[in-house]
Amino acid sequence: MQPGPREIVTPFRPIPLDVPEGMKPNEFFNSAENLADLVHNNGLLKNPEGLLLYRKALGHSNEFDCSIIYDTSQAILDPLGRPVRRTQVPDAVKNVWNRMNQVIVEFMLERYPDPARHLVLAGEASLDATWPLTSPGVPSIRMLHNHFIVFDQRQLREALLADADNPNLTDGGQHSLFQAHMRDVYRAFFAELDLQILKPCTEESGRIALTGYPQGLPSWEVQGGAAALKEVRFWKEYDTLLKGFIDFYRTFFTQVSTRNAPLPRDIYFPEKVEARLQFDNDFLKTAKMVRERCIKDARYANAIRWQPAFKQLIYRNDEGRLIVTISQNSIGNAITELLGVVVKRTPDADAYARAEPALIEKLLEVRRRLVAADLGEGIATPHWPAA
């Protein structure tokens, strides 16, 4: 079978939600009113820390698909002031959030034990308003949330090949700015981070054979597998990868913006940044190249995402090992495309209704486990009771 990205069709039930006149959808989706509707119609569980587990109304997969959002919509009315990545979450909230992540990943691996039959992934993407605010691609719900998704491998095998030039698939490999021009610098910087559970692995061992993705991205094997996710050390290392990425991204685009700029404020690894980035000719040469193009090419400059934008996920490879990867999210948005899965959502209430009972059964089982672990209380909706 020819390897390559796949485009699957996922039916959904149209959402009866009217955007107020005069507002754009991405403006409304950031509002407290919309989040209240999300809780009422799709909320599964919430806790005092402000973490909300919910069914994805416009999902990636009807096999298994849910998210946790750090719902600060009632407490922080300014969408640009809300936490949008792990590093911005209070420690007490992060502790609960990590435990929720661990429980849900454990459920997915238990319910879907065969990597030949199901592709399992969990992760998050940057939700900063790092694109031009007039762009239609500006993230809609600007609050930290992550995804838990399972795809049926048979559906992927039977799906049509996706267009390899789809912009959302060109996030890594030869298409990425980091990978094309600073690959060695990028990987060497990550290599100096203090990691014990996460072990660097080759591109081949991390790649999904059916799709050929991820492409060209640094990857780490989770030593100890699912059991390692029960250790605080794992989640600290998961944060370390993100912190290292943020330092690299901010340092690079600071140099693009201003030649010979000083160290960005509040970086996590100042000594590594100074020694490995600010004194590296390839790194600074690439910044010069991008800076000069920005000056001459207005369209290119307008597309730059000046603040850190990323996708970070945990997924199961073909051999059943858990892999962590992180990607520069300068172009793409959907987290599934990092693994070569393009989702085409289509409104089809009847098709969704056929898949809905089995999906909800699994979501309610996840909720039961979270409640038992004292990670929240159930939410009643028109579709299911509170317990």
Backbone torsions as a table, in degrees:
resi	resn	phi	psi	omega
1	MET	NA	134.4	-177.6
2	GLN	-67.5	123.1	176.4
3	PRO	-72.9	149.1	178.0
4	GLY	162.9	162.9	179.8
5	PRO	-61.5	145.0	-177.5
6	ARG	-113.5	146.3	174.9
7	GLU	-113.5	113.7	179.7
8	ILE	-104.4	156.4	178.7
9	VAL	-105.0	123.5	-180.0
10	THR	-119.3	111.9	179.0
11	PRO	-74.1	150.4	176.4
12	PHE	-140.0	161.0	175.2
13	ARG	-88.3	122.5	179.4
14	PRO	-53.2	137.3	-176.8
15	ILE	-87.1	121.6	179.6
16	PRO	-80.7	67.0	-176.3
17	LEU	-127.8	117.9	-177.1
18	ASP	-94.1	128.4	174.8
19	VAL	-79.5	127.5	-178.2
20	PRO	-55.5	144.8	-179.5
21	GLU	-58.2	134.6	178.5
22	GLY	92.0	-5.2	178.6
23	MET	-108.5	146.1	171.7
24	LYS	-84.9	152.5	-177.9
25	PRO	-53.7	-43.7	-177.5
26	ASN	-68.6	-22.5	174.9
27	GLU	-72.9	-43.0	-178.6
28	PHE	-70.0	-39.0	-176.1
29	PHE	-64.8	-19.7	177.4
30	ASN	-83.7	-4.0	-170.8
31	SER	-85.0	157.1	175.4
32	ALA	-63.1	-32.7	-179.9
33	GLU	-61.9	-44.5	-179.6
34	ASN	-66.4	-40.0	179.7
35	LEU	-64.8	-35.0	176.7
36	ALA	-63.8	-38.2	177.8
37	ASP	-66.6	-39.2	178.5
38	LEU	-59.7	-44.1	179.0
39	VAL	-62.3	-45.2	-174.7
40	HIS	-65.2	-39.9	-173.3
41	ASN	-97.4	-26.3	-173.6
42	ASN	-134.2	1.5	-178.8
43	GLY	-68.1	136.6	178.6
44	LEU	-109.2	-42.3	-174.6
45	LEU	-157.1	145.6	173.6
46	LYS	-140.4	161.3	179.6
47	ASN	-139.9	168.7	-177.0
48	PRO	-62.5	-19.0	179.3
49	GLU	-76.5	-6.1	178.9
50	GLY	90.8	12.6	179.5
51	LEU	-92.1	130.9	-175.7
52	LEU	-122.0	121.8	172.9
53	LEU	-93.3	131.5	-177.9
54	TYR	-147.2	156.8	174.2
55	ARG	-76.6	139.2	176.8
56	LYS	-79.2	112.3	179.5
57	ALA	-67.1	-38.2	173.1
58	LEU	-108.9	80.8	-169.7
59	GLY	-85.7	167.8	173.4
60	HIS	-86.4	-34.3	-175.6
61	SER	-144.1	138.7	175.5
62	ASN	-93.7	5.9	172.3
63	GLU	-78.0	-52.5	174.4
64	PHE	-160.5	128.9	-176.4
65	ASP	-164.2	119.3	174.5
66	CYS	-155.3	170.3	-179.6
67	SER	-140.5	157.3	167.3
68	ILE	-115.0	129.7	177.4
69	ILE	-119.0	140.5	173.2
70	TYR	-86.2	92.9	-169.7
71	ASP	-81.3	94.0	177.4
72	THR	-103.5	16.9	-173.5
73	SER	-63.8	-29.9	-179.6
74	GLN	-85.0	-24.7	-175.0
75	ALA	-96.8	-28.8	-179.0
76	ILE	-127.8	100.2	-174.6
77	LEU	-77.9	-21.5	177.6
78	ASP	-79.4	110.3	-178.7
79	PRO	-57.8	-29.9	-178.5
80	LEU	-80.5	-3.3	179.8
81	GLY	-104.6	5.2	-175.3
82	ARG	-89.7	147.4	175.5
83	PRO	-61.0	134.9	-177.4
84	VAL	-130.0	3.5	175.5
85	ARG	-151.4	163.2	-174.9
86	ARG	-54.3	-37.1	-175.4
87	THR	-68.8	-10.9	-178.4
88	GLN	-103.3	3.9	-176.2
89	VAL	-93.1	134.0	175.9
90	PRO	-55.6	147.6	-174.7
91	ASP	-57.8	-40.7	-178.5
92	ALA	-63.9	-37.6	177.8
93	VAL	-70.9	-42.9	-178.5
94	LYS	-62.1	-36.8	178.4
95	ASN	-59.6	-45.5	179.1
96	VAL	-68.6	-41.5	-178.8
97	TRP	-62.4	-42.7	178.5
98	ASN	-62.8	-40.4	178.2
99	ARG	-65.3	-39.0	176.6
100	MET	-62.5	-44.0	176.9
101	ASN	-56.1	-47.5	-177.0
102	GLN	-61.1	-43.8	-178.6
103	VAL	-63.9	-42.7	-176.9
104	ILE	-71.1	-41.6	177.4
105	VAL	-62.6	-42.1	178.2
106	GLU	-58.8	-41.9	178.4
107	PHE	-62.7	-45.7	-178.1
108	MET	-61.6	-42.9	-179.5
109	LEU	-68.7	-33.7	178.0
110	GLU	-71.4	-43.3	-177.3
111	ARG	-75.8	-28.6	-178.7
112	TYR	-126.0	76.7	-171.6
113	PRO	-78.6	-14.9	-172.3
114	ASP	-104.6	111.3	179.9
115	PRO	-64.9	-20.0	177.5
116	ALA	-74.0	-19.3	-177.4
117	ARG	-103.4	-27.3	-176.4
118	HIS	-143.7	139.4	173.5
119	LEU	-97.3	121.1	-175.1
120	VAL	-113.8	132.4	177.9
121	LEU	-149.4	153.5	176.4
122	ALA	-147.9	134.6	179.9
123	GLY	178.5	-174.7	-176.4
124	GLU	-135.6	161.6	176.3
125	ALA	-130.9	153.5	178.4
126	SER	-61.7	137.1	176.1
127	LEU	-119.2	19.8	175.4
128	ASP	-64.7	150.6	173.0
129	ALA	-81.8	64.8	-174.2
130	THR	-92.6	-8.4	171.8
131	TRP	-88.0	162.9	172.9
132	PRO	-53.9	135.7	-175.0
133	LEU	-63.4	-18.2	178.2
134	THR	-85.9	-5.2	-177.4
135	SER	-74.2	140.4	177.3
136	PRO	-67.8	-14.0	-178.1
137	GLY	-91.3	4.5	179.7
138	VAL	-60.4	129.2	-176.9
139	PRO	-51.8	140.8	-171.0
140	SER	-81.8	-48.1	-179.6
141	ILE	-105.3	102.2	-175.4
142	ARG	-85.7	71.2	172.0
143	MET	-148.2	146.2	-177.6
144	LEU	-57.3	122.8	170.6
145	HIS	-150.4	157.0	178.6
146	ASN	-127.8	175.3	-171.5
147	HIS	-124.6	144.6	172.1
148	PHE	-127.6	115.4	-168.8
149	ILE	-137.2	141.1	171.8
150	VAL	-127.1	130.7	174.9
151	PHE	-111.7	141.8	174.5
152	ASP	-76.4	121.4	-177.9
153	GLN	-64.3	-31.5	177.6
154	ARG	-64.7	-41.7	176.6
155	GLN	-61.4	-39.2	178.7
156	LEU	-65.9	-41.7	-179.7
157	ARG	-64.3	-35.4	-177.3
158	GLU	-85.2	-9.4	-177.5
159	ALA	-74.9	157.1	176.9
160	LEU	-71.9	152.5	173.9
161	LEU	-66.0	135.7	177.2
162	ALA	-80.9	161.2	176.4
163	ASP	-68.7	115.5	-177.8
164	ALA	-63.8	-17.6	178.7
165	ASP	-92.2	5.4	174.9
166	ASN	-54.3	123.8	-176.4
167	PRO	-54.3	-31.6	-178.5
168	ASN	-72.5	-10.8	178.6
169	LEU	-99.1	-5.6	-174.0
170	THR	-97.8	43.4	-175.5
171	ASP	-90.3	-18.7	-176.7
172	GLY	-133.9	-167.3	178.7
173	GLY	60.8	-144.5	-173.8
174	GLN	-70.8	-13.5	-176.7
175	HIS	-83.4	-24.3	-173.9
176	SER	-81.3	139.4	178.2
177	LEU	-58.2	-44.5	-179.1
178	PHE	-64.6	-45.5	-174.6
179	GLN	-73.6	-33.5	-176.2
180	ALA	-76.5	-34.0	-171.0
181	HIS	-120.0	-17.6	-175.6
182	MET	-135.4	28.5	-173.8
183	ARG	-54.5	-51.2	-176.2
184	ASP	-66.1	-41.0	178.9
185	VAL	-63.1	-44.6	-177.6
186	TYR	-59.8	-49.9	-177.0
187	ARG	-70.1	-37.0	178.8
188	ALA	-64.4	-36.6	178.5
189	PHE	-63.9	-45.4	178.2
190	PHE	-64.3	-34.6	-175.8
191	ALA	-63.4	-21.1	-178.2
192	GLU	-90.3	-1.1	179.0
193	LEU	-75.1	151.4	-176.5
194	ASP	-82.5	95.7	-177.8
195	LEU	-126.1	133.6	178.4
196	GLN	-120.6	-42.7	178.9
197	ILE	-81.3	-37.9	-179.3
198	LEU	-87.5	118.0	-176.9
199	LYS	-112.1	125.1	179.1
200	PRO	-54.6	138.9	178.5
201	CYS	-129.9	165.3	-177.8
202	THR	-74.8	159.3	176.8
203	GLU	-58.4	-39.3	-176.1
204	GLU	-64.1	-40.5	-177.9
205	SER	-71.8	-24.5	179.3
206	GLY	-88.4	-16.0	-171.9
207	ARG	-78.2	139.8	172.2
208	ILE	-82.0	118.1	-171.9
209	ALA	-60.3	-39.0	-176.0
210	LEU	-62.6	-41.1	-176.1
211	THR	-100.2	-23.5	-175.5
212	GLY	80.1	12.5	-178.7
213	TYR	-117.1	158.3	-2.0
214	PRO	-65.9	159.4	-178.5
215	GLN	-117.4	117.9	170.7
216	GLY	70.4	17.1	-176.2
217	LEU	-103.8	146.6	174.8
218	PRO	-66.1	137.5	-178.1
219	SER	-136.1	153.8	-179.2
220	TRP	-134.2	135.3	174.6
221	GLU	-83.7	140.2	176.7
222	VAL	-85.1	101.9	179.2
223	GLN	-69.4	126.8	-175.7
224	GLY	100.0	-7.9	176.3
225	GLY	62.6	-145.1	-174.1
226	ALA	-61.4	-30.2	-179.3
227	ALA	-62.8	-29.6	-179.1
228	ALA	-65.6	-25.4	-179.2
229	LEU	-70.2	-11.0	176.0
230	LYS	-86.4	-3.9	-178.2
231	GLU	-98.3	135.3	177.0
232	VAL	-58.1	-36.3	-178.2
233	ARG	-56.5	-39.9	-179.6
234	PHE	-59.5	-47.2	-175.4
235	TRP	-69.9	-29.2	174.0
236	LYS	-67.4	-38.5	178.2
237	GLU	-70.8	-35.6	175.7
238	TYR	-60.2	-40.4	175.3
239	ASP	-67.3	-37.5	-179.2
240	THR	-60.6	-41.2	177.1
241	LEU	-59.5	-44.5	-179.7
242	LEU	-65.5	-42.0	179.1
243	LYS	-62.4	-42.0	177.6
244	GLY	-62.8	-41.7	178.3
245	PHE	-62.5	-45.1	-179.3
246	ILE	-60.4	-43.7	178.3
247	ASP	-59.7	-45.1	-178.9
248	PHE	-62.9	-48.9	-176.8
249	TYR	-61.9	-48.7	-177.2
250	ARG	-65.1	-40.5	-179.9
251	THR	-64.1	-42.4	-178.5
252	PHE	-64.3	-51.1	-175.1
253	PHE	-75.0	-19.8	169.3
254	THR	-65.7	-40.3	177.3
255	GLN	-70.4	-33.6	175.2
256	VAL	-63.2	-44.5	-177.0
257	SER	-68.3	-42.3	-174.0
258	THR	-137.6	116.4	-179.3
259	ARG	-59.6	136.2	177.2
260	ASN	56.1	39.4	-179.2
261	ALA	-69.7	152.5	175.4
262	PRO	-72.0	174.4	176.6
263	LEU	-57.4	137.5	173.8
264	PRO	-59.8	150.5	178.5
265	ARG	-72.5	148.8	172.5
266	ASP	60.1	37.1	174.5
267	ILE	-82.5	162.2	-172.4
268	TYR	-87.7	-33.4	-175.4
269	PHE	-128.8	68.8	-173.4
270	PRO	-60.1	-38.3	-178.7
271	GLU	-66.8	-41.5	178.2
272	LYS	-66.2	-40.6	179.7
273	VAL	-62.3	-45.7	-178.0
274	GLU	-64.9	-44.2	-175.0
275	ALA	-77.9	-37.8	-171.0
276	ARG	-101.1	-18.5	-177.1
277	LEU	-115.3	-53.7	-174.9
278	GLN	-71.1	-8.2	178.6
279	PHE	-120.2	20.7	-179.1
280	ASP	-107.4	122.9	-174.7
281	ASN	-66.7	-38.4	179.4
282	ASP	-64.4	-41.9	179.0
283	PHE	-60.3	-49.0	-176.9
284	LEU	-74.0	-31.0	176.3
285	LYS	-65.1	-39.4	178.3
286	THR	-67.8	-39.7	176.7
287	ALA	-60.7	-40.6	177.9
288	LYS	-62.2	-43.1	179.5
289	MET	-60.0	-46.1	-178.6
290	VAL	-68.9	-40.1	179.5
291	ARG	-60.1	-46.2	-178.3
292	GLU	-66.1	-34.7	177.8
293	ARG	-70.7	-37.1	177.8
294	CYS	-60.5	-38.0	-178.8
295	ILE	-66.7	-34.3	-174.6
296	LYS	-96.1	-21.6	-170.8
297	ASP	-124.3	99.4	-176.1
298	ALA	-63.4	-37.9	-178.8
299	ARG	-65.0	-42.7	178.8
300	TYR	-64.3	-44.9	-179.2
301	ALA	-62.7	-37.6	-178.8
302	ASN	-68.6	-23.8	-178.3
303	ALA	-86.8	-9.4	-178.6
304	ILE	-65.5	136.6	172.4
305	ARG	-101.5	102.0	-169.4
306	TRP	-74.1	-23.3	179.6
307	GLN	-102.8	159.0	-175.1
308	PRO	-56.7	126.5	178.9
309	ALA	-131.2	130.0	-170.2
310	PHE	-152.0	165.0	163.3
311	LYS	-126.8	134.1	177.8
312	GLN	-134.7	129.7	-177.8
313	LEU	-148.7	160.8	172.3
314	ILE	-111.4	129.0	178.0
315	TYR	-143.8	165.8	179.3
316	ARG	-101.6	127.5	-179.3
317	ASN	-84.7	-176.1	-174.8
318	ASP	-65.2	-24.6	-179.9
319	GLU	-90.4	1.0	178.4
320	GLY	89.2	5.7	178.7
321	ARG	-86.6	148.3	176.4
322	LEU	-85.6	132.7	-177.5
323	ILE	-123.6	140.9	173.2
324	VAL	-113.0	135.8	174.9
325	THR	-141.5	159.3	177.8
326	ILE	-139.9	141.1	-173.1
327	SER	-130.3	143.8	167.0
328	GLN	-64.6	123.0	-177.2
329	ASN	-102.9	52.1	-175.6
330	SER	-77.7	-20.0	-177.0
331	ILE	-123.0	-60.9	-172.5
332	GLY	-73.8	169.1	-179.1
333	ASN	-130.1	-48.1	-174.8
334	ALA	-71.2	130.7	-174.8
335	ILE	-68.2	-28.7	-178.9
336	THR	-65.3	-27.5	-176.7
337	GLU	-70.9	-15.6	173.9
338	LEU	-62.8	-27.8	177.8
339	LEU	-102.8	13.0	175.3
340	GLY	81.7	21.6	179.3
341	VAL	-112.3	113.4	177.4
342	VAL	-98.2	125.8	-177.3
343	VAL	-104.4	122.3	175.1
344	LYS	-104.3	105.6	-178.8
345	ARG	-83.2	133.0	-179.6
346	THR	-129.6	135.0	177.2
347	PRO	-70.5	118.3	-179.8
348	ASP	-158.7	89.5	-174.5
349	ALA	-62.4	-37.8	-178.1
350	ASP	-67.0	-44.6	179.9
351	ALA	-64.9	-39.6	178.6
352	TYR	-66.0	-39.9	-178.7
353	ALA	-61.3	-31.8	179.0
354	ARG	-69.7	-31.8	-179.0
355	ALA	-90.0	-18.8	-170.0
356	GLU	-62.5	-44.7	-177.1
357	PRO	-57.9	-44.9	-179.5
358	ALA	-67.8	-37.8	178.5
359	LEU	-63.1	-48.1	-177.8
360	ILE	-65.5	-36.7	177.9
361	GLU	-56.8	-43.1	180.0
362	LYS	-71.1	-38.5	178.8
363	LEU	-65.5	-37.8	179.1
364	LEU	-71.0	-30.8	175.7
365	GLU	-67.8	-41.2	175.2
366	VAL	-60.0	-44.3	179.4
367	ARG	-60.2	-42.4	179.7
368	ARG	-58.9	-41.8	-180.0
369	ARG	-67.1	-38.5	179.0
370	LEU	-66.8	-41.6	178.1
371	VAL	-63.1	-43.1	180.0
372	ALA	-61.7	-30.7	179.6
373	ALA	-88.1	11.1	179.9
374	ASP	60.4	42.5	-179.6
375	LEU	-109.6	12.8	176.9
376	GLY	149.5	177.4	178.2
377	GLU	-123.6	148.3	-176.7
378	GLY	-67.5	154.3	177.6
379	ILE	-113.9	134.1	174.7
380	ALA	-88.1	136.5	175.2
381	THR	-132.2	175.6	174.2
382	PRO	-61.1	-14.6	-175.2
383	HIS	-102.4	-17.9	-179.4
384	TRP	-158.8	155.1	178.8
385	PRO	-79.1	175.4	-179.3
386	ALA	-73.6	-22.7	-178.9
387	ALA	-148.4	NA	NA
